[in-house]
Amino acid sequence: MHAVPEKSICLVALDIDGTLSDTQYRIPPANRQAIQDLRDAGIIVVLATGRRFASAVRFARAVGVTAAGIFQNGAVIKDIRSRQLVFWQGLSPSLVRHVLKMGRMEGFSPLVFFGPDGPGRILLEERRLTHCPLEAYLMRSWDDVVVIPCLAETDLSNVVQVMFCGPVAAMRRLAERLRNRLERDANIFLTEYPQRDLTLLDVMHWSVSKGDALRRVAGIYGLPLRQTAAIGDNFNDLEMLQAAGLALVMGNADERLRARFRNVLPDCAAGGVAWGIWRYILPREDRLTEWFPAQNPTGKEEHG
């Protein structure tokens, strides 16, 4: 076993899509090995994702992660091993109705996600989801999907998240309008995939973010934030990257996100998570030589 330096990183928070996994939702073998090395060294690995628990747990199992996980952009914290709910924060029904009305005015149909202490339903209206290529996602989650005639007429208690999806430019416009109208009453997160011209827009409680959730999880394990690292690739990771003691940004991240942080890794398809772990968190020149023989040994850094 390779010793961990004193006063080093003790907890690593990892985004899933575009970070741990590639664009085809596959986990590169190098990432699996690096996470095993972290676990062998006694470093806590936390998944921090916009996904629901039910959607994310297969990734946790694939890499042997059992610690408390951050789900739905920080609105839910749940222990992966026991499935015990640690924390969740929802939206008020009045705010949800206001968001639904604004979305419809812009021509977008929402998905409404209910809290994890109940059946975890996803509600959508009978109309076709406009501008939203999420059919595959809905089919995978169909057991939790409830189709109703009108969202505005249903009980909207215990809603944790309202999601819209559509082209990047359209979702940026909708996000700006929501922020202008809602001001500090809600947090708006954009997860952008420019290559697919697709953006997921999530409306969450004003206090919710992956950064806030990282603080909570670090507290569970009795760790200061300076002993945490975060790895992410999208704008919903920003607060987490800012909160962590060490921020590592994927090479496939938007250039505006990369410009904010010093350490930029190879992209998700190239096993950037593994490279970052062995370069910055658990220094392993042997692993870098084995898995990344062509990579510049001095590192791939961008200064912003």
Secondary structure, 3 states (H helix, E strand, C coil): CCCCCCCCCCEEEECCECCCECCCCCCCHHHHHHHHHHHHCCCEEEEECCCCHHHHHHHHHHHCCCCEEEEHHHCEEEECCCCCEEEECCECHHHHHHHHHHHHHCCCCCEEEECCCCCCCEEEECCCCCCCCCHHHHHHCHHHEEEECCHHHCCCCCEEEEEEEECHHHHHHHHHHHHHHHHHHEEEEEEEEHHHCEEEEEEEECCCCHHHHHHHHHHHCCCCHHHEEEEECCHHHHHHHHHCCEEEECCCCCHHHHCCCCEECCCHHHCHHHHHHHHHHCCCHHHHHHHCCCCCCCCCECCC
